[in-house]
Amino acid sequence: MNQEFIHFLQELLPQIQGYIYPNEIEIHWGLLIVIYPYITGVVAGAFILASLVKVFNVREVQPLYRLSLLTALAYLLVAPMALVAHLGHPERFYEILLTPQTSSAMAMFGFVYAWYLMAVLLLEIWFVHRTDLIEWAENETGVMRFIHRTLALYSRDTGERAVAFDHKALKVITIVGIPSAFLLHGYVGFIFGSIKANPWWSSVLIPIVFLFSAIVSGIALVILLYMILTPLTGGKIDMRCVDKAVDFLFYAVIVDFSLEFVDFIHRVYQSEEEIKILSEMVMSKLFASLIIIQVLLGMLVPLLLISLTKIFRKRFGLNEDLRKMVYFIAVILIQFGIFATRWNVVIGGQMFSKSFRGLTMYKMEFGGIEGLLFAILLLALPIIILAVLLKVLPPWKEIHGGGVSEGVEVAGS
């Protein structure tokens, strides 16, 4: 027997509770599969925040519009990397596109991803930046002029008719993009919720919970990025914008928490044969990640902080600096809570035996393709891509409140 596997068993066996089958000792869907739904959730949530400007005409969050789109693109480019890295033969990933299996939710991901990337996100970003790309190219020289002119597809038309067409196209693309964003992340929840053999995953509410937690994570991350990037680039945080975005975040967290609570009540009410082992798993293996991080720190504390801020702001005129600090803490806690949600779904669903008589545990490695180091690098990669996107498509004029370009003004009018 392989010495590494023997060492693995020696470390793991003392922490196994009760009776489990031999093939259930090792958890196969690890940290990479946790990261994947977290990243796709950010994409969906950031796009929903952007749609508030173009579809629902929420002008207060205009400074977040372009940042939301670029954040969604940066995370979308990284989304499939976690899945591809997890494959035994990642070089074969293209076969899913050549031999599609329409009855498989997993197999259809490639088409959902391609549709959302090419037909929604890239198109919207292009129409938003088209007139700016033309203007930048005319005032630049060297490499950046070539990049901006190429990205503009060598278009030079900034007339009223062209800008009006940009506006109409943006409206249509954003309307199509909202259900597409739901489909992108909802299908992840659908995969877990449709596995009837696993009582931790099998629930009709799982896809809906995934959607609202995605909205929560995306909005929270964009607010966090805005509050960090604006001072670093010499701008002043628009508290009217942040207050409005936090209001939407607050309502999304309430809905997300309510759905998860209803799902919990439904499971307890059913009280089927698996309820005992699931309760034991929650109170032992998942106590820290579920009760402490997900529920307490990731939901209840942010809700309390935002609620108190809203109350004191209306009655006593809470100063901006204190609100910034409270919002900053709240959105960071929410990120940890949503990541813990993904962890508890993916890892928790593999910790109990199909016999309902035992529990195993997840042993995280530091190195290797499934290790902590690679996971950290994967989570840092979207930030690096976003930094490049911000350099090529700078949104600072909009973020700093100095007005928006002519094309965006017309599109938002």
PLY file of the C-alpha trace (Angstrom):
ply
format ascii 1.0
element vertex 413
property float x
property float y
property float z
element edge 412
property int vertex1
property int vertex2
end_header
0.00 0.00 0.00
1.21 3.53 -0.83
3.06 5.05 2.14
1.41 8.44 1.63
-2.03 6.86 1.80
-1.08 4.96 4.97
0.07 8.22 6.55
-3.18 9.86 5.42
-5.24 7.11 7.09
-3.20 7.33 10.29
-4.03 11.02 10.58
-7.66 10.74 9.53
-8.93 7.57 11.20
-8.71 8.87 14.80
-11.04 11.73 13.84
-13.73 9.56 12.25
-16.91 9.12 14.28
-19.17 6.09 14.16
-19.43 3.75 11.19
-18.70 4.80 7.61
-18.03 2.87 4.42
-14.38 2.57 3.32
-14.92 4.67 0.17
-16.31 7.52 2.29
-13.17 8.11 4.35
-11.69 10.59 1.87
-13.62 13.67 0.71
-13.17 14.07 -3.06
-14.75 17.47 -3.68
-12.39 19.73 -1.81
-11.41 23.39 -1.62
-11.44 23.94 -5.39
-15.09 22.97 -5.61
-15.79 25.36 -2.72
-14.08 28.21 -4.56
-15.97 27.63 -7.81
-19.51 28.52 -6.58
-18.07 31.37 -4.53
-16.48 32.96 -7.61
-19.52 32.46 -9.85
-21.64 33.98 -7.10
-19.54 37.13 -7.12
-20.02 37.36 -10.90
-23.79 37.13 -10.66
-24.03 39.54 -7.73
-21.78 42.17 -9.30
-23.80 42.07 -12.52
-27.07 42.45 -10.61
-25.64 45.53 -8.90
-24.69 46.96 -12.30
-28.18 46.26 -13.62
-29.66 48.54 -10.94
-28.30 51.49 -12.94
-29.28 50.50 -16.46
-32.55 48.64 -15.90
-33.95 50.01 -12.65
-32.46 53.51 -13.02
-31.02 53.68 -9.50
-28.83 56.72 -10.14
-27.28 56.75 -6.65
-25.16 53.69 -7.42
-23.87 55.03 -10.76
-20.27 55.27 -9.40
-20.31 51.49 -8.93
-21.57 50.66 -12.43
-18.35 50.20 -14.38
-16.51 48.79 -11.39
-19.27 46.17 -11.05
-18.96 45.12 -14.69
-15.16 44.88 -14.57
-15.32 42.94 -11.31
-17.79 40.50 -12.84
-15.52 40.03 -15.87
-12.39 39.50 -13.75
-14.06 36.82 -11.64
-15.80 35.21 -14.62
-12.46 34.67 -16.37
-11.22 32.75 -13.32
-14.44 30.82 -12.61
-13.75 27.72 -14.77
-10.13 27.45 -13.59
-11.15 25.84 -10.31
-13.14 23.17 -12.13
-10.47 22.55 -14.77
-7.75 22.31 -12.11
-9.84 19.76 -10.22
-10.14 17.46 -13.24
-7.88 14.45 -13.45
-7.08 15.37 -17.05
-7.61 19.13 -17.39
-6.25 19.07 -20.94
-9.47 17.32 -22.01
-11.80 20.12 -20.86
-12.56 21.20 -24.44
-14.32 17.88 -25.11
-17.32 19.05 -23.11
-17.94 21.60 -25.88
-17.38 19.15 -28.74
-19.55 16.34 -27.36
-22.28 18.04 -25.32
-24.55 16.00 -23.09
-27.74 18.00 -22.72
-29.08 15.82 -19.91
-26.13 16.72 -17.68
-26.24 20.02 -15.76
-22.47 19.90 -15.35
-21.87 19.28 -19.04
-23.98 22.28 -20.00
-21.87 24.65 -17.92
-19.52 25.34 -20.83
-22.37 26.67 -22.94
-23.87 28.72 -20.11
-20.44 30.18 -19.40
-19.73 30.99 -23.05
-23.14 32.63 -23.48
-22.74 34.81 -20.41
-19.16 35.80 -21.22
-19.50 36.48 -24.95
-23.12 37.47 -25.44
-23.71 39.40 -22.22
-20.75 40.65 -20.22
-18.21 41.45 -22.95
-20.86 43.06 -25.12
-22.13 45.29 -22.32
-18.61 46.34 -21.33
-17.82 47.15 -24.96
-20.91 49.30 -25.50
-20.32 51.10 -22.20
-16.71 51.95 -23.07
-16.95 52.38 -26.85
-17.00 56.18 -26.96
-14.38 56.39 -24.23
-12.11 53.99 -26.09
-12.33 56.24 -29.16
-11.54 59.33 -27.07
-8.65 57.67 -25.26
-7.13 56.41 -28.51
-7.22 59.90 -30.04
-5.35 61.41 -27.08
-2.76 58.66 -26.61
0.33 57.35 -28.33
2.21 54.07 -28.37
0.94 50.82 -26.93
-2.10 52.18 -25.10
-3.34 53.88 -28.26
-3.08 50.60 -30.15
-4.86 48.71 -27.34
-7.73 51.18 -27.05
-8.15 51.52 -30.81
-8.21 47.72 -31.17
-10.69 47.33 -28.31
-12.91 49.92 -30.00
-12.77 47.70 -33.11
-11.44 50.76 -34.94
-14.78 52.49 -34.58
-14.68 56.30 -34.65
-18.36 57.14 -34.71
-19.35 59.24 -31.69
-22.41 60.83 -33.25
-25.81 61.06 -31.59
-27.27 58.15 -33.55
-24.35 55.87 -32.61
-24.57 56.85 -28.92
-28.33 56.35 -28.97
-27.80 52.87 -30.41
-25.30 52.16 -27.61
-27.98 53.12 -25.12
-30.59 50.82 -26.66
-28.12 47.94 -26.94
-27.08 48.35 -23.28
-30.70 48.25 -22.18
-31.41 45.06 -24.11
-28.17 43.34 -23.07
-28.69 44.15 -19.39
-32.27 42.87 -19.46
-31.08 39.64 -21.09
-28.14 39.53 -18.70
-30.21 39.42 -15.51
-31.79 35.98 -16.17
-28.46 34.89 -17.66
-26.71 35.77 -14.39
-29.37 33.83 -12.49
-28.84 30.88 -14.83
-25.05 31.02 -14.44
-25.13 30.66 -10.68
-28.54 29.05 -10.26
-27.43 25.99 -12.16
-24.71 25.41 -9.52
-27.38 25.27 -6.84
-29.47 23.12 -9.16
-26.66 20.55 -9.36
-26.52 20.19 -5.59
-30.26 20.47 -5.01
-31.08 17.75 -7.53
-28.91 15.08 -5.87
-31.71 13.18 -4.17
-29.40 10.62 -2.57
-27.76 13.28 -0.41
-30.14 14.79 2.19
-27.76 17.66 2.95
-27.99 18.84 -0.68
-31.39 17.65 -1.82
-33.72 20.63 -1.44
-35.80 22.70 -3.84
-34.63 25.82 -2.00
-30.92 25.25 -2.64
-30.85 26.96 -6.09
-32.73 29.97 -4.71
-30.46 30.17 -1.66
-27.44 30.04 -3.96
-28.86 32.90 -6.06
-29.49 35.26 -3.16
-26.20 34.44 -1.47
-24.57 35.23 -4.83
-26.28 38.62 -4.94
-25.11 39.26 -1.38
-21.48 38.33 -2.08
-21.27 40.30 -5.34
-22.76 43.51 -3.95
-20.64 43.28 -0.78
-17.42 42.74 -2.75
-18.05 45.67 -5.11
-18.75 47.95 -2.13
-15.54 46.74 -0.50
-13.51 47.37 -3.66
-15.05 50.80 -4.09
-14.21 51.79 -0.51
-10.61 50.62 -0.96
-9.90 51.87 -4.48
-11.47 55.33 -4.25
-9.11 56.74 -1.56
-6.12 54.99 -3.17
-6.79 56.76 -6.47
-7.25 60.20 -4.92
-11.05 60.25 -4.89
-13.63 60.82 -2.18
-16.08 58.10 -1.25
-19.61 59.04 -2.25
-21.56 58.12 0.88
-24.88 58.62 -0.91
-23.81 55.84 -3.28
-22.51 53.58 -0.51
-25.60 54.10 1.65
-27.86 53.13 -1.25
-25.77 50.07 -2.17
-25.72 48.96 1.46
-29.52 49.30 1.57
-29.81 46.79 -1.28
-27.21 44.59 0.41
-29.19 44.73 3.65
-32.40 43.56 1.97
-30.55 40.80 0.08
-29.00 39.50 3.31
-32.42 39.45 4.97
-33.91 37.44 2.10
-30.92 35.09 2.02
-31.05 34.51 5.77
-34.82 33.97 5.65
-34.51 31.37 2.89
-31.79 29.49 4.74
-33.85 29.59 7.93
-36.93 28.27 6.10
-34.81 25.48 4.62
-33.57 24.61 8.12
-37.11 24.60 9.55
-38.28 22.39 6.68
-35.53 19.85 7.33
-36.27 19.78 11.07
-40.01 19.46 10.47
-39.53 16.51 8.12
-37.31 14.82 10.73
-36.46 11.90 8.49
-33.94 9.22 9.37
-30.94 11.37 8.48
-31.81 14.24 10.86
-29.85 12.74 13.76
-26.55 12.42 11.90
-27.01 15.83 10.25
-27.63 17.44 13.63
-24.55 15.74 15.02
-22.51 16.96 12.04
-23.69 20.55 12.50
-22.92 20.58 16.21
-19.49 18.97 15.85
-17.78 19.04 12.46
-19.46 22.20 11.10
-20.07 24.13 14.31
-17.32 26.70 13.72
-17.90 27.17 9.98
-21.72 27.08 10.05
-22.89 28.41 13.40
-20.04 30.82 14.17
-18.79 32.04 10.77
-21.76 31.62 8.42
-24.71 32.46 10.67
-23.31 34.57 13.49
-20.42 36.51 11.93
-21.50 36.30 8.29
-25.18 37.21 8.66
-26.40 38.26 12.08
-23.54 40.59 12.99
-23.59 42.44 9.60
-27.39 42.71 9.81
-27.10 44.16 13.31
-24.34 46.59 12.31
-26.20 47.84 9.23
-29.51 48.06 11.13
-27.98 50.14 13.91
-26.29 52.36 11.33
-29.56 52.95 9.50
-31.38 53.77 12.76
-28.73 56.14 14.10
-28.22 57.77 10.70
-31.88 58.74 10.47
-32.32 59.83 14.10
-28.95 61.28 15.06
-27.18 61.93 11.75
-24.37 59.41 12.17
-21.12 60.85 10.81
-19.60 59.53 7.58
-16.35 58.19 9.04
-18.18 55.95 11.49
-20.53 54.72 8.76
-17.57 53.91 6.53
-15.97 51.86 9.28
-19.18 49.96 10.04
-19.88 49.25 6.36
-16.29 48.16 5.80
-16.47 45.66 8.68
-19.90 44.43 7.57
-18.94 43.69 3.94
-15.76 41.87 5.01
-17.73 39.70 7.45
-20.28 38.99 4.71
-17.52 37.71 2.41
-16.34 35.30 5.07
-19.94 34.24 5.71
-20.70 33.52 2.04
-17.45 31.59 1.61
-18.37 29.59 4.71
-21.78 28.93 3.15
-20.12 27.38 0.10
-17.78 25.41 2.36
-20.63 24.04 4.45
-22.62 23.00 1.39
-19.78 21.33 -0.52
-17.72 19.86 2.31
-20.63 19.27 4.69
-22.47 17.20 2.10
-19.58 14.72 2.06
-18.87 14.44 5.78
-21.62 12.02 6.78
-21.89 8.39 5.77
-24.63 7.14 3.50
-25.40 4.72 6.33
-26.33 7.74 8.49
-24.23 6.22 11.28
-20.88 7.99 11.03
-18.93 11.13 10.20
-15.63 11.67 8.46
-13.59 14.88 8.16
-11.85 16.97 5.53
-8.06 17.15 5.71
-6.80 20.22 3.87
-3.31 20.11 2.40
-1.08 23.16 2.09
0.63 22.38 -1.20
-0.56 20.59 -4.32
-3.31 21.36 -6.78
-6.02 20.83 -4.13
-4.08 22.62 -1.40
-4.54 25.87 0.48
-1.71 27.69 -1.32
-3.16 27.09 -4.78
-6.61 28.09 -3.51
-5.25 31.40 -2.21
-3.55 32.05 -5.54
-6.80 31.25 -7.34
-8.72 33.70 -5.15
-6.05 36.37 -5.69
-6.03 35.95 -9.49
-9.31 37.85 -10.11
-7.92 40.81 -8.17
-4.82 40.79 -10.39
-6.98 40.58 -13.53
-9.17 43.39 -12.19
-6.08 45.57 -11.67
-5.17 45.06 -15.34
-8.73 45.81 -16.46
-8.77 48.99 -14.38
-5.57 50.05 -16.11
-6.93 49.39 -19.60
-10.50 50.58 -18.93
-10.14 53.14 -16.11
-13.47 53.92 -14.41
-12.05 56.67 -12.19
-14.02 59.52 -13.76
-17.25 57.77 -12.85
-16.03 56.49 -9.46
-14.67 59.87 -8.35
-17.97 61.55 -9.13
-16.48 63.85 -11.74
-19.26 63.04 -14.18
-19.53 60.28 -16.71
-18.69 60.12 -20.34
-21.13 61.31 -22.96
-22.05 57.77 -23.94
-22.84 56.76 -20.37
-24.81 59.92 -19.69
-27.06 59.22 -22.64
-27.31 55.56 -21.73
-28.37 56.39 -18.23
-30.71 59.22 -19.11
0 1
1 2
2 3
3 4
4 5
5 6
6 7
7 8
8 9
9 10
10 11
11 12
12 13
13 14
14 15
15 16
16 17
17 18
18 19
19 20
20 21
21 22
22 23
23 24
24 25
25 26
26 27
27 28
28 29
29 30
30 31
31 32
32 33
33 34
34 35
35 36
36 37
37 38
38 39
39 40
40 41
41 42
42 43
43 44
44 45
45 46
46 47
47 48
48 49
49 50
50 51
51 52
52 53
53 54
54 55
55 56
56 57
57 58
58 59
59 60
60 61
61 62
62 63
63 64
64 65
65 66
66 67
67 68
68 69
69 70
70 71
71 72
72 73
73 74
74 75
75 76
76 77
77 78
78 79
79 80
80 81
81 82
82 83
83 84
84 85
85 86
86 87
87 88
88 89
89 90
90 91
91 92
92 93
93 94
94 95
95 96
96 97
97 98
98 99
99 100
100 101
101 102
102 103
103 104
104 105
105 106
106 107
107 108
108 109
109 110
110 111
111 112
112 113
113 114
114 115
115 116
116 117
117 118
118 119
119 120
120 121
121 122
122 123
123 124
124 125
125 126
126 127
127 128
128 129
129 130
130 131
131 132
132 133
133 134
134 135
135 136
136 137
137 138
138 139
139 140
140 141
141 142
142 143
143 144
144 145
145 146
146 147
147 148
148 149
149 150
150 151
151 152
152 153
153 154
154 155
155 156
156 157
157 158
158 159
159 160
160 161
161 162
162 163
163 164
164 165
165 166
166 167
167 168
168 169
169 170
170 171
171 172
172 173
173 174
174 175
175 176
176 177
177 178
178 179
179 180
180 181
181 182
182 183
183 184
184 185
185 186
186 187
187 188
188 189
189 190
190 191
191 192
192 193
193 194
194 195
195 196
196 197
197 198
198 199
199 200
200 201
201 202
202 203
203 204
204 205
205 206
206 207
207 208
208 209
209 210
210 211
211 212
212 213
213 214
214 215
215 216
216 217
217 218
218 219
219 220
220 221
221 222
222 223
223 224
224 225
225 226
226 227
227 228
228 229
229 230
230 231
231 232
232 233
233 234
234 235
235 236
236 237
237 238
238 239
239 240
240 241
241 242
242 243
243 244
244 245
245 246
246 247
247 248
248 249
249 250
250 251
251 252
252 253
253 254
254 255
255 256
256 257
257 258
258 259
259 260
260 261
261 262
262 263
263 264
264 265
265 266
266 267
267 268
268 269
269 270
270 271
271 272
272 273
273 274
274 275
275 276
276 277
277 278
278 279
279 280
280 281
281 282
282 283
283 284
284 285
285 286
286 287
287 288
288 289
289 290
290 291
291 292
292 293
293 294
294 295
295 296
296 297
297 298
298 299
299 300
300 301
301 302
302 303
303 304
304 305
305 306
306 307
307 308
308 309
309 310
310 311
311 312
312 313
313 314
314 315
315 316
316 317
317 318
318 319
319 320
320 321
321 322
322 323
323 324
324 325
325 326
326 327
327 328
328 329
329 330
330 331
331 332
332 333
333 334
334 335
335 336
336 337
337 338
338 339
339 340
340 341
341 342
342 343
343 344
344 345
345 346
346 347
347 348
348 349
349 350
350 351
351 352
352 353
353 354
354 355
355 356
356 357
357 358
358 359
359 360
360 361
361 362
362 363
363 364
364 365
365 366
366 367
367 368
368 369
369 370
370 371
371 372
372 373
373 374
374 375
375 376
376 377
377 378
378 379
379 380
380 381
381 382
382 383
383 384
384 385
385 386
386 387
387 388
388 389
389 390
390 391
391 392
392 393
393 394
394 395
395 396
396 397
397 398
398 399
399 400
400 401
401 402
402 403
403 404
404 405
405 406
406 407
407 408
408 409
409 410
410 411
411 412
